[in-house]
Amino acid sequence: MTFDQAYNWLLSLSNMPRKEYMSDPRKCGWYLKRLQFFLDILGNPEKKIPHYIHVTGTSGKGSTVSFLHSILHASGKKVGSTYSPHPTSITERWRIGNAYMTKREFVELIEYIKPKLDEYIRTTPYDMLSFFELTEAIGFVYFVKKKIQWCVLEVACGGRYDASNIIPHKDIAVITNIGLDHVGIIGNNKLEIAHEKAGIIKTNCTVFTSEKNKKIHNIIEAECKKKKVSLYTHSSRSEKIFDLNVLGKHQIKNAELCFDIAKYLHISKKDIQTGLKNAHQPLRMEIVSQIPMIILDGAHNPDKIKSTVETTSDILRSEKKEVHLILGFSADKNILKMLKSLSTLKPKTIAVTKNTTNPFRKVADPQQIAKQLKKLLPKSNIEIFLDPKDALAWSKKQTKKTSDIILVTGSIFLSGEVKLHV
């Protein structure tokens, strides 16, 4: 079996009929039950990992996972972590130490689970697992095979019924913050979303959060009291205690939260500082070229875009650069709010494209996005491209000054595809 054959086989299962995630609020337990049935067939690898840190939140959870992974690795612990979605290749969903899963390892894992999945579909009272549920199962098998000590798990959507919440125990539960994302799926407002994300809080764990909003904090606190666990709320420090190799002031808060968690785990200050300095999060304001400067960013909701705009504005002010945008979004996002925020950058040109060529992802209509942008930015040169590669080529031609910036944002899928052609 080749890597492409293995990947395409996994993707093909997305065509199978199933109850989609959170589509029926009355049957939310269904998703975890069907995953547990499959994990039982696999011999319950999720129960063989000694330590878990479970991370949810609207913004910052990917960076938090990356920081914590790097800190644990610096302290000498064998650590694995998960990332969703993957930046460019599916193998980037799973990382151990300094290395992602190899393509050969992925093929071996698919060859292992194929007959197990046949057994599942023959015997289960449930329907086919989702793509994310399958990637979680693959991760558990992989991590057990590699005998990791610590697993840092990133929630994909929500928390309470997310596939990652299948784990039987956890040392730490992290809720970075609560904003409006996946509206209509996990909740219709911040309080409902907070309730779902607080669902990762289980007995015998310790909870950390950076959320300061009193009403939202009360929901997290109530869940902690219900489960009889301790809650630590991060407070920003006035002094600088570490160096980071990532862009954005918002990353300081994420790093400080991880600093608090690591201190709680009795990791030395030196190892924490080393881990934070060595941490790298792809497609989070990632500079992949200098002339012109090309920044790849995976921001895909208003909160994340706000941080992206603030960071880009700082660069523009300090270096007097002009910015060119390449934009593409998923169809289920608050696009107009993000466009209004991005328009404050006063971009010289904008290339609007599909956020992904993946046929299983619903993309926002580039024509509609372009129409909205022309109303917001009548003086900007705006063009539409159906292929992200063509959008990049056009944008490069518009950068007449070597000091110009091309910012690719709106979706991690878009930035991941563009990265292949930089």
Summary of the structure (lengths in Angstrom):
residues: 422
radius of gyration: 21.3
end to end distance: 29.9
largest distance: 63.4
contacts: 1460
relative contact order: 0.12
helix: 47%
strand: 15%
